[in-house]
Amino acid sequence: MNNNSQQKRQLASGKLITNTKNSLIFLIVALLVLIVTASAQAQTPVPLITRGQSVDWWFVFKFNDSTFPGCDGSAQRSCPFGGTVQDYKNGAFSQQYVYASSSNPSLQKGTDCLGDTLTDPVGATFDQAYNGSFYYVLWNDQFYGDPMKTKAAPWGHSKGMVSWNENGEGFVMQVSTPSWPASGNKASPRRNDGNTLGCVTDNDVKVSQHFFALKLTKDDLIIVLSALKNASVVTDPSNAQIVRNGGPADVQALVKTLGEKTAGKTRTSVELSSGVRLISKPSGLQVPPWQMVSASLHQIPLRTATWWANPYIPTTTSTTVIDCWDSTLGTSGPVEIATSGHWGTTKIGLKGVTSNGNHAKIGVSTDSSHPYVIFGDLNQQGALSGNCKSSQNGRGGLFFVLQNKPLYDTVSTLLEGDTSPAP
């Protein structure tokens, strides 16, 4: 063999060794990135659409028992966060749902039993707090005595939880379900009731409900806690079952102020780091809630689906006179009341006290050039004139405004249907 052939073979062998080393280095770096990412997720509570799969946000709409009863397919209820499976009257419950997220913003049908698994968004996200060691605040104006009694007409008509780590990073989850969640961690379990959807004495899985989770930075958490204070949410910082305080000093200081009626009358509207806008209505601002949201978004026309029941706030147009108003808000655009919607070929009732009812509080812009989807705490119940402190006019609550075209298109379709006429 001549020298040229030997040199060529040596060069080829060297290239092979170099390429192999490069491939191994690439694989090692990739594995390290995965390990670091997984470790960071494990140390920070985040919105999950299924166990181990984080997103920036997700939205869930749970159907009522008249349209999609029971769980999807062969899925069965369980109670991973406490309680026993409830045999509600006439078997009336639904834990079927549709969901969307930042990774797939078009609504799609879930395939399990909402809140009862670690593979659905609600169950997977809540599990981090309940079986973890994070800090949390839970608030709900319908705890039904466990962990605390709530007034018949609470100042804050709001429900949900925030969970965060030592650095103040975490998530907020808005819910519309009475009596859930009512314990933030297994170390302080609920004593007199369940703490899992479908396992709570009060049937909060009969009518439609909504859930919205959003990733928070530390600055976002400060904004959310300030909004909760402004809305006078119902909670108790001294009760470990619903509050575990900790983390940054300014976060701890804000948490200690929660659970009291706020005297202010100023609506706040702040954009979070995610681009989601958070609007907070105090109880002292005695105006129709969704008209306030429209005005806060520069007169955007809205279509809303809430627990629409007595005292009814009707559909309003651009010429409707609203005497219960505050001049600092500007002017409201038209606000429609959706009384039905649909998923596929199935019609969905969107009124309040009916067998085909809806307790979710969601809305969309009817101006497609502004593709807003809104998740709120307050119903269209109250007054346009007369008793301005009536019902939701006189209560505080939050509204998360998300601008996303694919989500907007599918939620708008979900809410297509009958509309209550204007007076």
C-alpha positions as CSV (number, residue, x, y, z in Angstrom):
1,M,0.0,0.0,0.0
2,N,1.4,3.4,-1.0
3,N,1.8,6.4,1.3
4,N,-1.1,8.3,-0.4
5,S,-3.6,5.5,0.4
6,Q,-2.5,5.3,4.0
7,Q,-2.8,9.1,4.4
8,K,-6.3,9.0,2.9
9,R,-7.4,6.2,5.3
10,Q,-6.0,8.0,8.3
11,L,-7.8,11.2,7.3
12,A,-11.1,9.4,6.9
13,S,-10.6,7.7,10.2
14,G,-9.9,11.0,11.9
15,K,-13.0,12.6,10.4
16,L,-15.1,9.7,11.6
17,I,-13.8,10.0,15.1
18,T,-14.3,13.8,15.0
19,N,-17.9,13.4,13.7
20,T,-18.6,10.8,16.4
21,K,-17.3,13.1,19.1
22,N,-19.3,16.0,17.8
23,S,-22.5,13.9,17.8
24,L,-21.9,12.7,21.3
25,I,-21.3,16.2,22.5
26,F,-24.5,17.3,20.8
27,L,-26.5,14.5,22.4
28,I,-25.0,15.3,25.8
29,V,-25.8,19.0,25.5
30,A,-29.4,18.2,24.4
31,L,-29.8,15.8,27.3
32,L,-28.5,18.5,29.7
33,V,-30.9,21.0,28.3
34,L,-33.8,18.6,28.8
35,I,-32.7,17.8,32.3
36,V,-32.4,21.5,33.2
37,T,-35.7,22.3,31.6
38,A,-37.5,19.5,33.5
39,S,-35.8,20.5,36.7
40,A,-36.9,24.1,36.3
41,Q,-40.5,23.0,35.6
42,A,-40.4,20.8,38.6
43,Q,-39.4,23.8,40.8
44,T,-41.9,26.2,39.3
45,P,-45.6,25.6,39.1
46,V,-46.8,26.3,35.5
47,P,-50.0,25.7,33.4
48,L,-50.0,22.1,32.2
49,I,-52.2,20.7,29.5
50,T,-51.2,17.2,30.6
51,R,-48.6,15.9,33.1
52,G,-45.1,17.2,32.1
53,Q,-46.3,19.3,29.2
54,S,-46.2,23.0,30.1
55,V,-47.8,25.9,28.1
56,D,-48.0,29.7,28.6
57,W,-51.9,29.5,29.0
58,W,-54.8,27.2,28.6
59,F,-58.6,27.6,28.5
60,V,-61.2,24.9,29.3
61,F,-65.0,25.0,28.7
62,K,-66.8,22.2,30.6
63,F,-70.2,21.2,29.1
64,N,-73.4,20.9,31.1
65,D,-75.0,17.5,31.8
66,S,-77.9,18.1,29.3
67,T,-75.6,18.3,26.3
68,F,-72.6,16.1,27.1
69,P,-73.4,14.0,30.2
70,G,-70.9,12.0,32.2
71,C,-67.2,11.7,31.2
72,D,-65.9,11.1,27.7
73,G,-65.9,7.6,26.3
74,S,-65.1,5.0,29.0
75,A,-63.4,7.4,31.4
76,Q,-64.6,7.1,35.0
77,R,-64.6,9.6,37.9
78,S,-62.0,9.4,40.6
79,C,-61.1,11.6,43.5
80,P,-57.3,12.2,43.4
81,F,-57.4,15.4,45.5
82,G,-59.9,14.2,48.2
83,G,-63.5,13.3,48.5
84,T,-65.7,10.5,47.2
85,V,-67.5,10.1,43.8
86,Q,-70.9,11.8,44.3
87,D,-74.2,10.3,43.2
88,Y,-75.8,13.6,42.2
89,K,-79.6,13.7,41.8
90,N,-80.7,11.9,38.7
91,G,-77.0,11.3,37.9
92,A,-76.8,14.9,36.7
93,F,-73.2,15.7,36.0
94,S,-70.8,16.4,33.1
95,Q,-67.0,16.4,33.1
96,Q,-66.7,16.5,29.3
97,Y,-64.9,19.5,28.0
98,V,-63.2,21.3,25.1
99,Y,-59.8,23.0,25.6
100,A,-57.2,25.2,23.9
101,S,-53.7,26.3,24.8
102,S,-50.8,28.5,23.7
103,S,-49.4,25.4,21.9
104,N,-52.7,24.7,20.1
105,P,-55.1,27.6,20.3
106,S,-58.0,26.1,18.5
107,L,-60.6,24.4,20.7
108,Q,-60.5,20.6,20.7
109,K,-62.5,17.9,22.6
110,G,-61.0,16.3,25.7
111,T,-60.9,12.6,26.0
112,D,-61.1,11.9,29.8
113,C,-62.8,13.2,32.9
114,L,-62.0,16.9,33.7
115,G,-60.2,17.5,37.0
116,D,-60.0,13.9,37.9
117,T,-56.8,12.9,36.1
118,L,-53.2,14.0,35.7
119,T,-53.8,14.0,31.9
120,D,-56.3,16.8,31.7
121,P,-55.4,20.5,32.0
122,V,-57.2,21.2,35.3
123,G,-56.1,18.0,37.1
124,A,-52.5,18.2,35.9
125,T,-52.1,21.9,36.8
126,F,-53.7,21.6,40.2
127,D,-51.7,18.5,41.1
128,Q,-48.5,20.6,41.1
129,A,-49.8,22.7,44.0
130,Y,-51.7,20.1,45.9
131,N,-49.0,17.5,45.9
132,G,-46.1,19.9,45.8
133,S,-44.4,22.4,48.2
134,F,-45.3,25.7,46.6
135,Y,-47.0,28.8,48.0
136,Y,-50.6,29.4,47.2
137,V,-53.7,31.5,47.7
138,L,-57.2,30.2,47.0
139,W,-60.3,32.4,46.9
140,N,-64.0,31.6,46.4
141,D,-67.2,33.3,47.4
142,Q,-68.9,29.9,47.7
143,F,-66.8,27.8,50.0
144,Y,-70.0,26.6,51.8
145,G,-68.4,26.5,55.3
146,D,-65.3,24.5,54.6
147,P,-62.8,26.1,55.0
148,M,-64.8,29.3,55.9
149,K,-68.3,30.7,55.8
150,T,-69.0,33.3,53.2
151,K,-71.6,36.0,53.3
152,A,-74.8,35.7,51.3
153,A,-73.7,38.8,49.3
154,P,-69.9,38.7,49.3
155,W,-68.0,41.8,48.1
156,G,-65.9,39.7,45.7
157,H,-67.7,37.4,43.3
158,S,-64.4,35.7,42.2
159,K,-63.0,32.2,42.3
160,G,-59.5,30.7,41.6
161,M,-56.0,30.2,42.8
162,V,-52.4,31.3,42.4
163,S,-49.4,29.2,43.1
164,W,-45.7,30.3,43.1
165,N,-42.2,29.4,44.1
166,E,-39.5,31.1,46.2
167,N,-38.8,33.5,43.3
168,G,-42.5,34.5,42.9
169,E,-42.9,32.6,39.6
170,G,-45.9,30.4,39.0
171,F,-49.5,30.5,37.6
172,V,-52.9,31.8,38.2
173,M,-56.0,29.6,37.5
174,Q,-59.4,31.3,37.3
175,V,-62.4,29.0,37.8
176,S,-66.1,29.4,37.9
177,T,-66.9,26.4,40.1
178,P,-68.5,27.0,43.6
179,S,-66.7,25.0,46.4
180,W,-63.7,24.1,44.3
181,P,-60.8,24.2,44.9
182,A,-61.0,24.5,48.7
183,S,-57.6,23.1,49.8
184,G,-54.3,24.1,48.2
185,N,-52.2,21.3,49.5
186,K,-52.6,17.7,50.8
187,A,-50.9,18.8,54.1
188,S,-54.1,20.8,54.9
189,P,-56.9,18.7,53.4
190,R,-60.5,19.7,53.3
191,R,-62.2,18.1,56.3
192,N,-65.9,18.2,55.7
193,D,-66.1,17.8,51.9
194,G,-64.3,16.7,48.8
195,N,-61.7,18.7,46.9
196,T,-61.9,17.1,43.5
197,L,-64.4,17.9,40.7
198,G,-67.2,15.4,40.8
199,C,-66.3,14.6,44.4
200,V,-67.8,17.7,46.1
201,T,-71.1,17.7,47.9
202,D,-72.3,20.7,46.0
203,N,-73.0,19.7,42.4
204,D,-70.7,22.1,40.6
205,V,-70.3,19.8,37.5
206,K,-74.0,19.9,36.5
207,V,-74.0,23.2,34.5
208,S,-71.3,24.6,32.2
209,Q,-68.2,26.0,33.8
210,H,-64.9,27.6,32.6
211,F,-61.3,27.4,33.7
212,F,-58.3,29.6,32.6
213,A,-54.7,29.2,33.6
214,L,-51.8,31.6,32.8
215,K,-48.1,31.5,33.5
216,L,-46.8,34.3,35.7
217,T,-43.5,36.1,36.3
218,K,-42.8,37.6,39.7
219,D,-43.9,41.0,38.4
220,D,-47.1,39.4,37.0
221,L,-47.8,37.8,40.4
222,I,-47.6,41.3,42.1
223,I,-50.1,42.6,39.5
224,V,-52.5,39.7,40.0
225,L,-52.4,39.9,43.8
226,S,-53.0,43.7,43.6
227,A,-56.0,43.0,41.3
228,L,-57.3,40.4,43.8
229,K,-57.1,43.0,46.6
230,N,-58.9,45.6,44.5
231,A,-61.7,43.0,43.8
232,S,-62.1,42.2,47.5
233,V,-61.9,38.4,46.9
234,V,-63.0,36.0,49.6
235,T,-60.0,34.3,51.3
236,D,-58.3,34.1,54.7
237,P,-54.5,34.6,54.9
238,S,-54.5,33.0,58.4
239,N,-56.0,29.7,57.1
240,A,-53.3,27.2,55.9
241,Q,-56.0,25.3,54.0
242,I,-56.4,28.1,51.4
243,V,-53.3,30.3,51.9
244,R,-49.6,29.3,52.3
245,N,-47.7,32.6,52.2
246,G,-44.0,32.8,51.3
247,G,-41.4,33.8,48.7
248,P,-40.4,37.5,48.0
249,A,-41.1,40.0,50.8
250,D,-43.3,42.2,48.6
251,V,-45.4,39.2,47.6
252,Q,-45.8,38.1,51.2
253,A,-46.9,41.7,52.2
254,L,-49.6,41.8,49.5
255,V,-50.9,38.3,50.5
256,K,-51.4,39.5,54.0
257,T,-53.8,42.2,52.9
258,L,-56.2,39.9,51.0
259,G,-59.6,38.9,52.3
260,E,-60.9,42.3,53.3
261,K,-63.4,44.6,51.6
262,T,-61.6,47.3,49.6
263,A,-63.0,50.8,49.8
264,G,-61.7,51.9,46.4
265,K,-63.9,52.6,43.3
266,T,-61.2,52.5,40.7
267,R,-61.1,49.9,37.9
268,T,-57.6,48.8,37.1
269,S,-56.4,47.6,33.7
270,V,-52.8,46.3,33.3
271,E,-51.1,44.2,30.6
272,L,-49.1,41.3,31.9
273,S,-45.8,40.1,30.5
274,S,-47.7,37.5,28.3
275,G,-49.6,40.2,26.6
276,V,-52.8,39.2,28.4
277,R,-54.7,42.2,29.9
278,L,-56.0,41.9,33.4
279,I,-59.0,44.1,34.4
280,S,-60.1,44.3,38.0
281,K,-63.5,45.7,39.1
282,P,-63.9,46.8,42.7
283,S,-67.2,46.3,44.5
284,G,-67.5,50.1,45.0
285,L,-67.6,50.6,41.2
286,Q,-71.3,49.9,40.9
287,V,-71.8,49.5,37.1
288,P,-72.8,46.6,34.8
289,P,-69.7,44.4,34.6
290,W,-69.4,43.5,31.0
291,Q,-70.3,47.0,29.8
292,M,-67.4,48.1,32.0
293,V,-65.2,45.6,30.1
294,S,-66.3,46.9,26.8
295,A,-65.5,50.5,27.9
296,S,-62.1,49.3,29.2
297,L,-61.3,48.0,25.7
298,H,-62.2,51.3,24.0
299,Q,-65.9,50.5,23.2
300,I,-65.3,47.1,21.7
301,P,-68.6,45.4,21.0
302,L,-69.0,42.1,23.0
303,R,-71.0,38.9,23.0
304,T,-71.1,37.3,26.5
305,A,-72.1,34.0,28.0
306,T,-72.6,34.1,31.8
307,W,-75.0,32.8,34.5
308,W,-77.7,35.0,33.0
309,A,-80.5,35.0,35.6
310,N,-82.6,37.4,37.7
311,P,-81.8,40.3,38.1
312,Y,-81.2,40.3,34.3
313,I,-78.9,42.8,32.6
314,P,-80.3,42.8,29.0
315,T,-78.5,43.1,25.7
316,T,-77.4,46.7,25.2
317,T,-76.8,48.7,22.0
318,S,-74.8,51.8,21.2
319,T,-77.9,53.9,22.1
320,T,-78.9,52.1,25.3
321,V,-78.9,54.5,28.2
322,I,-76.9,53.3,31.2
323,D,-77.6,55.4,34.3
324,C,-75.5,53.1,36.6
325,W,-72.2,54.3,35.3
326,D,-68.9,56.1,36.1
327,S,-67.7,58.8,33.8
328,T,-64.1,57.8,34.3
329,L,-64.8,54.6,32.3
330,G,-65.6,56.3,29.0
331,T,-68.4,54.8,26.9
332,S,-69.5,51.2,26.5
333,G,-69.9,49.5,23.2
334,P,-72.8,47.1,22.5
335,V,-72.9,44.0,24.7
336,E,-74.9,41.0,23.5
337,I,-76.3,38.3,25.8
338,A,-75.8,34.9,24.3
339,T,-78.6,32.5,25.4
340,S,-77.4,29.5,23.4
341,G,-74.3,28.3,21.5
342,H,-73.2,25.0,20.0
343,W,-70.4,22.4,19.7
344,G,-70.6,20.6,16.4
345,T,-74.3,19.9,15.8
346,T,-75.2,20.0,19.5
347,K,-76.9,23.1,20.8
348,I,-75.7,24.4,24.2
349,G,-77.9,26.4,26.6
350,L,-76.2,29.5,27.9
351,K,-78.8,30.9,30.3
352,G,-78.6,30.7,34.1
353,V,-81.1,28.7,36.1
354,T,-82.1,26.0,33.6
355,S,-81.6,22.3,33.2
356,N,-79.3,23.2,30.2
357,G,-77.6,26.0,32.1
358,N,-74.2,27.8,32.0
359,H,-72.1,29.1,34.9
360,A,-69.0,30.0,32.8
361,K,-68.3,33.7,32.3
362,I,-66.7,34.2,28.9
363,G,-67.0,36.7,26.1
364,V,-65.7,37.6,22.7
365,S,-65.4,40.7,20.7
366,T,-67.9,40.9,17.8
367,D,-65.4,43.0,15.9
368,S,-63.1,40.5,14.2
369,S,-60.4,43.1,13.7
370,H,-59.9,42.9,17.5
371,P,-59.9,39.1,18.2
372,Y,-60.4,39.3,22.0
373,V,-61.4,36.3,24.1
374,I,-62.4,37.3,27.7
375,F,-62.5,35.1,30.8
376,G,-64.3,36.7,33.7
377,D,-65.7,36.3,37.3
378,L,-68.9,38.3,37.0
379,N,-72.3,37.5,35.5
380,Q,-74.6,39.9,33.5
381,Q,-76.8,40.3,36.6
382,G,-77.6,43.7,38.1
383,A,-79.0,46.9,36.7
384,L,-78.6,49.5,34.0
385,S,-80.5,52.1,36.2
386,G,-82.3,52.2,39.5
387,N,-80.7,50.1,42.2
388,C,-77.1,50.4,40.9
389,K,-75.6,48.2,43.7
390,S,-77.8,45.3,42.6
391,S,-76.2,41.9,42.3
392,Q,-72.9,41.9,40.3
393,N,-72.9,45.6,39.9
394,G,-72.0,45.8,43.5
395,R,-69.3,43.1,43.5
396,G,-65.7,42.8,42.6
397,G,-64.1,40.5,40.1
398,L,-61.4,39.9,37.5
399,F,-61.4,39.7,33.7
400,F,-58.5,38.2,31.6
401,V,-58.4,39.5,28.1
402,L,-56.5,37.4,25.6
403,Q,-55.9,38.4,21.9
404,N,-55.5,35.2,19.8
405,K,-57.1,34.7,16.4
406,P,-57.4,30.9,16.3
407,L,-58.8,30.8,19.8
408,Y,-61.1,33.7,19.0
409,D,-62.5,32.0,15.9
410,T,-63.3,28.8,17.8
411,V,-64.8,30.4,20.9
412,S,-66.9,32.7,18.7
413,T,-68.2,29.7,17.0
414,L,-68.9,28.0,20.4
415,L,-71.0,31.1,21.3
416,E,-73.0,31.3,18.0
417,G,-76.7,30.9,18.7
418,D,-79.6,32.8,20.1
419,T,-79.4,36.3,21.6
420,S,-81.5,38.0,24.2
421,P,-83.1,41.1,22.5
422,A,-82.3,44.6,23.6
423,P,-85.0,46.3,25.7
